[in-house]
Amino acid sequence: MVTTRELSVRYGTKTAVDNISFRASAGEWWMIVGPNGAGKSSLAGALTRTVPYSGEAYLNERELKSYSHREFARKVGILSQNNSNIYAFTVDEVVSLGRYAWRNGYFSGTDAEGKDRIREALEKTGLTEMRQRSMLSLSGGECQRVFLAQVMAQDPQVMILDEPANHLDLPFQKQLFELIREWLKTPGRLAITVTHDLNIAKRYGSHALLMNEGKAVGCGPVDEVMTKENLEQVYDMDIYEWMRESLEMWDK
């Protein structure tokens, strides 16, 4: 579904993403991992067309740059870590915005399938009883659940998430990732998630792209990429031993 060939992102003289090539197929959940400054969010920005890039990037064998904004919005849903522009909209209104790309015009009403998609998204995220609540009355975790419902109502083939649980408490993190796992069960879908949390990547990811200083250190099935040797190379510490010591604290 998503393929890159020697994709690079540069900001002036700085290279943030350096010749990254990978292929992600339907049914997979890719985790883009690495330390701060590795280029993870820049790569996600290229895949979401919010950051200029060189090289090649394809969605369903078609160059990303060739899609119109409307076509792209029907194929790709985006969930980021910061949704700061929260106004006094209701939950229902925010989720309904996910159907914008499917409308015939700016002033047209909800598209034919829209009401069903919105209802399903609200149900799956447990927001049905909250649909008339103001966004200003919700917690950070609840707001992020609303934005996930918006993406689900959009009904994309690909969901790209940039640190979606970065500021959420553990229960909300678990809930968010379980909802995405359930979303992926429908055939023909792909999830790509940027995360600094190695536990999340290991627990939920089927595949991983491990980055450091803009380059790919490993790319493929998660257990083949997130090895002791690869992680020690990237983080300059024994991640496996650190994780074991942390677990032992809870076993006391």
C-alpha atoms as an extended CHARMM CRD file, in Angstrom:
* protein
*
       252  EXT
         1         1  MET       CA              0.0000000000        0.0000000000        0.0000000000  PROA      1               0.0000000000
         2         2  VAL       CA              2.7010000000        2.5000000000        1.0110000000  PROA      2               0.0000000000
         3         3  THR       CA              6.1500000000        2.3570000000       -0.5540000000  PROA      3               0.0000000000
         4         4  THR       CA              9.1020000000        4.7260000000       -0.3300000000  PROA      4               0.0000000000
         5         5  ARG       CA             12.3150000000        4.6400000000       -2.3430000000  PROA      5               0.0000000000
         6         6  GLU       CA             15.2850000000        6.6930000000       -1.1870000000  PROA      6               0.0000000000
         7         7  LEU       CA             12.9830000000        9.2360000000        0.4340000000  PROA      7               0.0000000000
         8         8  SER       CA             14.7550000000       12.1930000000        2.0040000000  PROA      8               0.0000000000
         9         9  VAL       CA             13.6690000000       15.2960000000        3.9070000000  PROA      9               0.0000000000
        10        10  ARG       CA             15.9570000000       18.2980000000        4.2010000000  PROA      10              0.0000000000
        11        11  TYR       CA             15.6020000000       21.5660000000        6.0920000000  PROA      11              0.0000000000
        12        12  GLY       CA             18.1650000000       23.8630000000        4.4900000000  PROA      12              0.0000000000
        13        13  THR       CA             21.5060000000       22.1270000000        4.9530000000  PROA      13              0.0000000000
        14        14  LYS       CA             20.1790000000       19.6830000000        7.5620000000  PROA      14              0.0000000000
        15        15  THR       CA             19.1210000000       16.2170000000        6.4120000000  PROA      15              0.0000000000
        16        16  ALA       CA             16.3420000000       14.9500000000        8.6900000000  PROA      16              0.0000000000
        17        17  VAL       CA             15.4670000000       11.8240000000        6.6760000000  PROA      17              0.0000000000
        18        18  ASP       CA             18.2130000000       10.2020000000        4.6510000000  PROA      18              0.0000000000
        19        19  ASN       CA             17.2860000000        7.8390000000        1.7930000000  PROA      19              0.0000000000
        20        20  ILE       CA             14.6240000000        5.7720000000        3.5630000000  PROA      20              0.0000000000
        21        21  SER       CA             13.1280000000        2.8640000000        1.6030000000  PROA      21              0.0000000000
        22        22  PHE       CA             10.4120000000        0.5400000000        2.8850000000  PROA      22              0.0000000000
        23        23  ARG       CA              7.2050000000       -1.1600000000        1.7970000000  PROA      23              0.0000000000
        24        24  ALA       CA              4.1530000000       -1.4620000000        4.0580000000  PROA      24              0.0000000000
        25        25  SER       CA              1.2550000000       -3.7170000000        3.0720000000  PROA      25              0.0000000000
        26        26  ALA       CA             -2.3930000000       -4.0300000000        4.0690000000  PROA      26              0.0000000000
        27        27  GLY       CA             -2.9930000000       -5.6420000000        7.4480000000  PROA      27              0.0000000000
        28        28  GLU       CA              0.3380000000       -4.4780000000        8.8700000000  PROA      28              0.0000000000
        29        29  TRP       CA              1.0090000000       -2.0680000000       11.7180000000  PROA      29              0.0000000000
        30        30  TRP       CA              4.3050000000       -0.2890000000       11.2210000000  PROA      30              0.0000000000
        31        31  MET       CA              6.0430000000        1.4040000000       14.1120000000  PROA      31              0.0000000000
        32        32  ILE       CA              8.5540000000        4.1530000000       13.3200000000  PROA      32              0.0000000000
        33        33  VAL       CA             10.8610000000        4.2270000000       16.3430000000  PROA      33              0.0000000000
        34        34  GLY       CA             14.1120000000        5.8520000000       17.3770000000  PROA      34              0.0000000000
        35        35  PRO       CA             15.4990000000        8.5100000000       19.7250000000  PROA      35              0.0000000000
        36        36  ASN       CA             14.6680000000       12.1960000000       19.6530000000  PROA      36              0.0000000000
        37        37  GLY       CA             15.9420000000       13.8220000000       16.4820000000  PROA      37              0.0000000000
        38        38  ALA       CA             16.0190000000       10.5410000000       14.5510000000  PROA      38              0.0000000000
        39        39  GLY       CA             13.7310000000       11.9260000000       11.8210000000  PROA      39              0.0000000000
        40        40  LYS       CA             10.5990000000        9.9850000000       12.7380000000  PROA      40              0.0000000000
        41        41  SER       CA              8.1280000000       12.8750000000       12.5850000000  PROA      41              0.0000000000
        42        42  SER       CA              9.7740000000       14.2710000000        9.4580000000  PROA      42              0.0000000000
        43        43  LEU       CA              9.2130000000       10.9270000000        7.7440000000  PROA      43              0.0000000000
        44        44  ALA       CA              5.5830000000       10.9470000000        8.8900000000  PROA      44              0.0000000000
        45        45  GLY       CA              5.3020000000       14.5070000000        7.5790000000  PROA      45              0.0000000000
        46        46  ALA       CA              6.5020000000       13.3500000000        4.1670000000  PROA      46              0.0000000000
        47        47  LEU       CA              4.0020000000       10.4840000000        4.1320000000  PROA      47              0.0000000000
        48        48  THR       CA              1.1780000000       12.8680000000        5.0390000000  PROA      48              0.0000000000
        49        49  ARG       CA              2.3780000000       15.4420000000        2.4720000000  PROA      49              0.0000000000
        50        50  THR       CA              2.8420000000       18.1360000000        5.1150000000  PROA      50              0.0000000000
        51        51  VAL       CA              6.6290000000       18.1710000000        4.6450000000  PROA      51              0.0000000000
        52        52  PRO       CA              8.3850000000       18.4630000000        1.2510000000  PROA      52              0.0000000000
        53        53  TYR       CA             10.5210000000       15.4640000000        0.3160000000  PROA      53              0.0000000000
        54        54  SER       CA             12.7520000000       14.1560000000       -2.4260000000  PROA      54              0.0000000000
        55        55  GLY       CA             12.8560000000       10.5960000000       -3.6750000000  PROA      55              0.0000000000
        56        56  GLU       CA              9.7350000000        8.5270000000       -4.2240000000  PROA      56              0.0000000000
        57        57  ALA       CA              6.6530000000        7.7880000000       -2.1100000000  PROA      57              0.0000000000
        58        58  TYR       CA              3.6900000000        5.7740000000       -3.3380000000  PROA      58              0.0000000000
        59        59  LEU       CA              0.2130000000        4.9190000000       -2.1170000000  PROA      59              0.0000000000
        60        60  ASN       CA             -1.3140000000        1.9780000000       -3.9680000000  PROA      60              0.0000000000
        61        61  GLU       CA              1.4660000000        2.2220000000       -6.5940000000  PROA      61              0.0000000000
        62        62  ARG       CA              0.6230000000        5.8800000000       -7.2850000000  PROA      62              0.0000000000
        63        63  GLU       CA              2.9150000000        8.7630000000       -6.3340000000  PROA      63              0.0000000000
        64        64  LEU       CA              1.6550000000       10.6430000000       -3.2840000000  PROA      64              0.0000000000
        65        65  LYS       CA              2.1870000000       13.9900000000       -4.9850000000  PROA      65              0.0000000000
        66        66  SER       CA             -0.2140000000       13.0430000000       -7.7950000000  PROA      66              0.0000000000
        67        67  TYR       CA             -3.2630000000       12.8180000000       -5.5200000000  PROA      67              0.0000000000
        68        68  SER       CA             -5.6020000000       15.7710000000       -5.2210000000  PROA      68              0.0000000000
        69        69  HSD       CA             -6.2760000000       16.9590000000       -1.6720000000  PROA      69              0.0000000000
        70        70  ARG       CA             -9.7200000000       15.3630000000       -1.7540000000  PROA      70              0.0000000000
        71        71  GLU       CA             -8.4400000000       12.0570000000       -3.1430000000  PROA      71              0.0000000000
        72        72  PHE       CA             -5.6870000000       11.9340000000       -0.5440000000  PROA      72              0.0000000000
        73        73  ALA       CA             -8.0870000000       12.6920000000        2.3190000000  PROA      73              0.0000000000
        74        74  ARG       CA            -10.2710000000        9.7910000000        1.2430000000  PROA      74              0.0000000000
        75        75  LYS       CA             -7.3020000000        7.4220000000        1.3960000000  PROA      75              0.0000000000
        76        76  VAL       CA             -5.2220000000        8.6290000000        4.3610000000  PROA      76              0.0000000000
        77        77  GLY       CA             -6.2880000000        9.5640000000        7.8880000000  PROA      77              0.0000000000
        78        78  ILE       CA             -3.9340000000       11.4740000000       10.1870000000  PROA      78              0.0000000000
        79        79  LEU       CA             -3.8560000000       11.5430000000       13.9840000000  PROA      79              0.0000000000
        80        80  SER       CA             -1.1840000000       13.6660000000       15.6670000000  PROA      80              0.0000000000
        81        81  GLN       CA             -0.1010000000       14.2510000000       19.2520000000  PROA      81              0.0000000000
        82        82  ASN       CA             -1.2560000000       17.8700000000       19.3260000000  PROA      82              0.0000000000
        83        83  ASN       CA             -4.8080000000       18.8960000000       18.5360000000  PROA      83              0.0000000000
        84        84  SER       CA             -4.6330000000       22.2790000000       20.2120000000  PROA      84              0.0000000000
        85        85  ASN       CA             -7.3190000000       24.0250000000       18.1720000000  PROA      85              0.0000000000
        86        86  ILE       CA            -10.2320000000       22.8410000000       20.2780000000  PROA      86              0.0000000000
        87        87  TYR       CA            -13.2210000000       25.1630000000       20.1350000000  PROA      87              0.0000000000
        88        88  ALA       CA            -16.7100000000       24.8640000000       21.5770000000  PROA      88              0.0000000000
        89        89  PHE       CA            -17.7730000000       22.2680000000       18.9970000000  PROA      89              0.0000000000
        90        90  THR       CA            -19.7010000000       19.2310000000       20.1120000000  PROA      90              0.0000000000
        91        91  VAL       CA            -18.2000000000       15.7690000000       19.8820000000  PROA      91              0.0000000000
        92        92  ASP       CA            -20.6510000000       14.9780000000       17.0930000000  PROA      92              0.0000000000
        93        93  GLU       CA            -19.5910000000       18.0410000000       15.0860000000  PROA      93              0.0000000000
        94        94  VAL       CA            -15.8870000000       17.1990000000       15.3590000000  PROA      94              0.0000000000
        95        95  VAL       CA            -16.3930000000       13.5720000000       14.3510000000  PROA      95              0.0000000000
        96        96  SER       CA            -18.5940000000       14.6960000000       11.4420000000  PROA      96              0.0000000000
        97        97  LEU       CA            -15.6800000000       16.7190000000       10.0400000000  PROA      97              0.0000000000
        98        98  GLY       CA            -14.1380000000       13.3790000000        9.1260000000  PROA      98              0.0000000000
        99        99  ARG       CA            -16.6500000000       13.1350000000        6.2700000000  PROA      99              0.0000000000
       100       100  TYR       CA            -15.6610000000       16.4500000000        4.6930000000  PROA      100             0.0000000000
       101       101  ALA       CA            -13.6610000000       14.8530000000        1.8600000000  PROA      101             0.0000000000
       102       102  TRP       CA            -16.6750000000       12.7520000000        0.8860000000  PROA      102             0.0000000000
       103       103  ARG       CA            -19.0690000000       15.6740000000        0.4660000000  PROA      103             0.0000000000
       104       104  ASN       CA            -19.9840000000       17.0040000000       -2.9610000000  PROA      104             0.0000000000
       105       105  GLY       CA            -19.4190000000       20.6390000000       -2.0720000000  PROA      105             0.0000000000
       106       106  TYR       CA            -18.6180000000       23.0400000000        0.7380000000  PROA      106             0.0000000000
       107       107  PHE       CA            -22.2700000000       23.6790000000        1.6020000000  PROA      107             0.0000000000
       108       108  SER       CA            -23.5340000000       20.1500000000        0.9780000000  PROA      108             0.0000000000
       109       109  GLY       CA            -24.8080000000       18.0260000000        3.8400000000  PROA      109             0.0000000000
       110       110  THR       CA            -23.4290000000       14.7420000000        5.0680000000  PROA      110             0.0000000000
       111       111  ASP       CA            -22.7370000000       12.2890000000        2.2580000000  PROA      111             0.0000000000
       112       112  ALA       CA            -24.9100000000        9.1980000000        1.7470000000  PROA      112             0.0000000000
       113       113  GLU       CA            -22.7760000000        6.8950000000        3.9130000000  PROA      113             0.0000000000
       114       114  GLY       CA            -21.7290000000        9.6190000000        6.3100000000  PROA      114             0.0000000000
       115       115  LYS       CA            -24.3510000000        9.1660000000        9.0060000000  PROA      115             0.0000000000
       116       116  ASP       CA            -23.6230000000        5.4590000000        9.2740000000  PROA      116             0.0000000000
       117       117  ARG       CA            -19.8660000000        6.0210000000        9.3850000000  PROA      117             0.0000000000
       118       118  ILE       CA            -20.2180000000        8.6880000000       12.0720000000  PROA      118             0.0000000000
       119       119  ARG       CA            -22.5190000000        6.5060000000       14.1450000000  PROA      119             0.0000000000
       120       120  GLU       CA            -20.1650000000        3.5250000000       13.8550000000  PROA      120             0.0000000000
       121       121  ALA       CA            -17.1450000000        5.6450000000       14.7860000000  PROA      121             0.0000000000
       122       122  LEU       CA            -18.9030000000        7.0070000000       17.8650000000  PROA      122             0.0000000000
       123       123  GLU       CA            -19.9640000000        3.5170000000       18.9130000000  PROA      123             0.0000000000
       124       124  LYS       CA            -16.5370000000        1.9450000000       18.4380000000  PROA      124             0.0000000000
       125       125  THR       CA            -14.8170000000        4.6620000000       20.4530000000  PROA      125             0.0000000000
       126       126  GLY       CA            -17.4590000000        4.6500000000       23.2020000000  PROA      126             0.0000000000
       127       127  LEU       CA            -18.5570000000        8.2180000000       22.5390000000  PROA      127             0.0000000000
       128       128  THR       CA            -22.2230000000        7.7630000000       21.6690000000  PROA      128             0.0000000000
       129       129  GLU       CA            -23.4460000000        9.0490000000       25.0280000000  PROA      129             0.0000000000
       130       130  MET       CA            -21.0550000000       12.0080000000       24.8060000000  PROA      130             0.0000000000
       131       131  ARG       CA            -21.8870000000       13.1560000000       21.2860000000  PROA      131             0.0000000000
       132       132  GLN       CA            -23.5660000000       16.3960000000       22.4180000000  PROA      132             0.0000000000
       133       133  ARG       CA            -20.8140000000       17.2890000000       24.8950000000  PROA      133             0.0000000000
       134       134  SER       CA            -18.6390000000       20.3140000000       24.2080000000  PROA      134             0.0000000000
       135       135  MET       CA            -15.0200000000       19.5300000000       23.3810000000  PROA      135             0.0000000000
       136       136  LEU       CA            -14.0630000000       22.1170000000       25.9860000000  PROA      136             0.0000000000
       137       137  SER       CA            -15.5090000000       19.8900000000       28.7020000000  PROA      137             0.0000000000
       138       138  LEU       CA            -13.4160000000       16.8150000000       27.8400000000  PROA      138             0.0000000000
       139       139  SER       CA            -10.1290000000       15.5530000000       29.2220000000  PROA      139             0.0000000000
       140       140  GLY       CA             -7.0650000000       15.2020000000       27.0120000000  PROA      140             0.0000000000
       141       141  GLY       CA             -7.6380000000       11.4590000000       26.6480000000  PROA      141             0.0000000000
       142       142  GLU       CA            -11.2830000000       11.9530000000       25.7430000000  PROA      142             0.0000000000
       143       143  CYS       CA            -10.3730000000       14.5930000000       23.1580000000  PROA      143             0.0000000000
       144       144  GLN       CA             -7.8570000000       12.2700000000       21.5250000000  PROA      144             0.0000000000
       145       145  ARG       CA            -10.5270000000        9.5730000000       21.3930000000  PROA      145             0.0000000000
       146       146  VAL       CA            -12.7900000000       12.0480000000       19.5830000000  PROA      146             0.0000000000
       147       147  PHE       CA            -10.1080000000       12.7920000000       17.0080000000  PROA      147             0.0000000000
       148       148  LEU       CA             -9.5700000000        9.0660000000       16.5070000000  PROA      148             0.0000000000
       149       149  ALA       CA            -13.3230000000        8.7250000000       15.9150000000  PROA      149             0.0000000000
       150       150  GLN       CA            -13.0520000000       11.5390000000       13.3670000000  PROA      150             0.0000000000
       151       151  VAL       CA            -10.3860000000        9.5730000000       11.4770000000  PROA      151             0.0000000000
       152       152  MET       CA            -12.4840000000        6.4000000000       11.7000000000  PROA      152             0.0000000000
       153       153  ALA       CA            -15.5020000000        8.2520000000       10.2840000000  PROA      153             0.0000000000
       154       154  GLN       CA            -13.2500000000        9.3720000000        7.4440000000  PROA      154             0.0000000000
       155       155  ASP       CA            -12.8940000000        5.6520000000        6.5960000000  PROA      155             0.0000000000
       156       156  PRO       CA             -9.3510000000        5.8050000000        5.1580000000  PROA      156             0.0000000000
       157       157  GLN       CA             -7.2740000000        2.8950000000        3.9350000000  PROA      157             0.0000000000
       158       158  VAL       CA             -4.1860000000        4.1480000000        5.7500000000  PROA      158             0.0000000000
       159       159  MET       CA             -3.9860000000        5.6720000000        9.2160000000  PROA      159             0.0000000000
       160       160  ILE       CA             -0.8100000000        7.6160000000       10.0330000000  PROA      160             0.0000000000
       161       161  LEU       CA             -0.2960000000        8.4950000000       13.6860000000  PROA      161             0.0000000000
       162       162  ASP       CA              2.4360000000       10.7650000000       15.0370000000  PROA      162             0.0000000000
       163       163  GLU       CA              2.9480000000       10.1440000000       18.7700000000  PROA      163             0.0000000000
       164       164  PRO       CA             -0.8440000000        9.8690000000       19.2620000000  PROA      164             0.0000000000
       165       165  ALA       CA             -0.6150000000        8.9570000000       22.9550000000  PROA      165             0.0000000000
       166       166  ASN       CA              2.3020000000       11.1730000000       23.9380000000  PROA      166             0.0000000000
       167       167  HSD       CA              0.4460000000       13.1320000000       26.6230000000  PROA      167             0.0000000000
       168       168  LEU       CA             -2.0890000000       10.5130000000       27.6900000000  PROA      168             0.0000000000
       169       169  ASP       CA             -2.3310000000        8.5990000000       30.9440000000  PROA      169             0.0000000000
       170       170  LEU       CA             -1.7520000000        4.8400000000       30.7410000000  PROA      170             0.0000000000
       171       171  PRO       CA             -5.4510000000        3.8230000000       30.6590000000  PROA      171             0.0000000000
       172       172  PHE       CA             -6.0990000000        6.1900000000       27.7440000000  PROA      172             0.0000000000
       173       173  GLN       CA             -2.9660000000        4.9740000000       25.9480000000  PROA      173             0.0000000000
       174       174  LYS       CA             -4.1280000000        1.3800000000       26.2230000000  PROA      174             0.0000000000
       175       175  GLN       CA             -7.6200000000        2.2800000000       25.0860000000  PROA      175             0.0000000000
       176       176  LEU       CA             -6.3350000000        4.2450000000       22.0880000000  PROA      176             0.0000000000
       177       177  PHE       CA             -4.0330000000        1.5180000000       20.8130000000  PROA      177             0.0000000000
       178       178  GLU       CA             -6.6090000000       -1.2190000000       21.3670000000  PROA      178             0.0000000000
       179       179  LEU       CA             -9.0700000000        0.7870000000       19.2590000000  PROA      179             0.0000000000
       180       180  ILE       CA             -6.5180000000        1.0810000000       16.4640000000  PROA      180             0.0000000000
       181       181  ARG       CA             -5.8030000000       -2.6610000000       16.6830000000  PROA      181             0.0000000000
       182       182  GLU       CA             -9.5320000000       -3.3220000000       16.2770000000  PROA      182             0.0000000000
       183       183  TRP       CA             -9.7210000000       -0.8720000000       13.3420000000  PROA      183             0.0000000000
       184       184  LEU       CA             -6.9470000000       -2.7970000000       11.5860000000  PROA      184             0.0000000000
       185       185  LYS       CA             -8.9360000000       -6.0190000000       11.6050000000  PROA      185             0.0000000000
       186       186  THR       CA            -10.9420000000       -4.8100000000        8.5970000000  PROA      186             0.0000000000
       187       187  PRO       CA             -9.1640000000       -6.0570000000        5.4330000000  PROA      187             0.0000000000
       188       188  GLY       CA             -7.3530000000       -3.5330000000        3.2580000000  PROA      188             0.0000000000
       189       189  ARG       CA             -6.1610000000       -1.2460000000        6.0400000000  PROA      189             0.0000000000
       190       190  LEU       CA             -2.6860000000       -0.1780000000        7.1610000000  PROA      190             0.0000000000
       191       191  ALA       CA             -1.4860000000        1.6980000000       10.2470000000  PROA      191             0.0000000000
       192       192  ILE       CA              1.8130000000        3.5840000000       10.5160000000  PROA      192             0.0000000000
       193       193  THR       CA              2.6540000000        4.9810000000       13.9420000000  PROA      193             0.0000000000
       194       194  VAL       CA              5.5020000000        7.1990000000       15.0900000000  PROA      194             0.0000000000
       195       195  THR       CA              6.3330000000        6.4500000000       18.7120000000  PROA      195             0.0000000000
       196       196  HSD       CA              9.2220000000        6.8680000000       21.1030000000  PROA      196             0.0000000000
       197       197  ASP       CA              7.7060000000        4.1960000000       23.3760000000  PROA      197             0.0000000000
       198       198  LEU       CA              9.4930000000        0.9140000000       22.6700000000  PROA      198             0.0000000000
       199       199  ASN       CA              7.0000000000       -1.0170000000       24.8030000000  PROA      199             0.0000000000
       200       200  ILE       CA              4.1190000000        0.1970000000       22.6410000000  PROA      200             0.0000000000
       201       201  ALA       CA              6.0440000000       -0.6190000000       19.4590000000  PROA      201             0.0000000000
       202       202  LYS       CA              6.8570000000       -4.1250000000       20.6650000000  PROA      202             0.0000000000
       203       203  ARG       CA              3.3640000000       -4.8210000000       21.9940000000  PROA      203             0.0000000000
       204       204  TYR       CA              1.2980000000       -3.6100000000       19.0230000000  PROA      204             0.0000000000
       205       205  GLY       CA              3.5550000000       -3.4090000000       15.9890000000  PROA      205             0.0000000000
       206       206  SER       CA              3.8090000000       -6.1160000000       13.3460000000  PROA      206             0.0000000000
       207       207  HSD       CA              6.6920000000       -4.2980000000       11.6130000000  PROA      207             0.0000000000
       208       208  ALA       CA              9.1440000000       -1.5980000000       12.6030000000  PROA      208             0.0000000000
       209       209  LEU       CA             11.3990000000        0.9910000000       11.0430000000  PROA      209             0.0000000000
       210       210  LEU       CA             14.1870000000        1.8330000000       13.4960000000  PROA      210             0.0000000000
       211       211  MET       CA             15.7670000000        5.2100000000       12.7340000000  PROA      211             0.0000000000
       212       212  ASN       CA             18.8030000000        7.0670000000       13.9750000000  PROA      212             0.0000000000
       213       213  GLU       CA             20.1090000000       10.4020000000       12.6800000000  PROA      213             0.0000000000
       214       214  GLY       CA             17.7630000000       10.1990000000        9.7120000000  PROA      214             0.0000000000
       215       215  LYS       CA             18.8790000000        6.7580000000        8.5730000000  PROA      215             0.0000000000
       216       216  ALA       CA             17.2550000000        3.3340000000        8.7830000000  PROA      216             0.0000000000
       217       217  VAL       CA             19.0680000000        1.0320000000       11.2010000000  PROA      217             0.0000000000
       218       218  GLY       CA             16.5440000000       -1.7690000000       10.7490000000  PROA      218             0.0000000000
       219       219  CYS       CA             13.3970000000       -2.3260000000        8.7030000000  PROA      219             0.0000000000
       220       220  GLY       CA             11.0450000000       -5.3180000000        8.7180000000  PROA      220             0.0000000000
       221       221  PRO       CA              9.1610000000       -7.5640000000       11.1730000000  PROA      221             0.0000000000
       222       222  VAL       CA              9.2730000000       -6.0010000000       14.6210000000  PROA      222             0.0000000000
       223       223  ASP       CA             11.1360000000       -8.8550000000       16.3390000000  PROA      223             0.0000000000
       224       224  GLU       CA             13.8300000000       -8.7960000000       13.6580000000  PROA      224             0.0000000000
       225       225  VAL       CA             14.3100000000       -5.0360000000       13.9150000000  PROA      225             0.0000000000
       226       226  MET       CA             14.0320000000       -4.3910000000       17.6490000000  PROA      226             0.0000000000
       227       227  THR       CA             16.8830000000       -6.6790000000       18.5760000000  PROA      227             0.0000000000
       228       228  LYS       CA             19.2600000000       -6.1910000000       21.5000000000  PROA      228             0.0000000000
       229       229  GLU       CA             22.0750000000       -5.3020000000       19.1110000000  PROA      229             0.0000000000
       230       230  ASN       CA             20.0980000000       -2.8060000000       17.0150000000  PROA      230             0.0000000000
       231       231  LEU       CA             18.6650000000       -1.0090000000       20.0210000000  PROA      231             0.0000000000
       232       232  GLU       CA             22.0340000000       -0.8090000000       21.7570000000  PROA      232             0.0000000000
       233       233  GLN       CA             23.5320000000        0.6650000000       18.5940000000  PROA      233             0.0000000000
       234       234  VAL       CA             20.8560000000        3.3540000000       18.4070000000  PROA      234             0.0000000000
       235       235  TYR       CA             20.3910000000        4.2090000000       22.0800000000  PROA      235             0.0000000000
       236       236  ASP       CA             23.9530000000        3.5390000000       23.2450000000  PROA      236             0.0000000000
       237       237  MET       CA             22.6880000000        1.4700000000       26.1670000000  PROA      237             0.0000000000
       238       238  ASP       CA             21.4840000000       -2.0480000000       26.8690000000  PROA      238             0.0000000000
       239       239  ILE       CA             17.7460000000       -1.5570000000       26.3740000000  PROA      239             0.0000000000
       240       240  TYR       CA             16.9420000000       -5.2100000000       27.0830000000  PROA      240             0.0000000000
       241       241  GLU       CA             18.6930000000       -5.1120000000       30.4650000000  PROA      241             0.0000000000
       242       242  TRP       CA             16.9940000000       -1.8110000000       31.3200000000  PROA      242             0.0000000000
       243       243  MET       CA             13.5900000000       -3.2920000000       30.5390000000  PROA      243             0.0000000000
       244       244  ARG       CA             14.3020000000       -6.3880000000       32.6370000000  PROA      244             0.0000000000
       245       245  GLU       CA             15.4140000000       -4.2880000000       35.6060000000  PROA      245             0.0000000000
       246       246  SER       CA             12.2900000000       -2.1630000000       35.3020000000  PROA      246             0.0000000000
       247       247  LEU       CA             10.0890000000       -5.2680000000       35.2700000000  PROA      247             0.0000000000
       248       248  GLU       CA             11.8410000000       -6.6830000000       38.3420000000  PROA      248             0.0000000000
       249       249  MET       CA             10.8300000000       -3.5800000000       40.3060000000  PROA      249             0.0000000000
       250       250  TRP       CA              7.1660000000       -4.5520000000       39.8210000000  PROA      250             0.0000000000
       251       251  ASP       CA              7.7820000000       -8.1690000000       40.8010000000  PROA      251             0.0000000000
       252       252  LYS       CA              9.0110000000       -7.2690000000       44.2880000000  PROA      252             0.0000000000
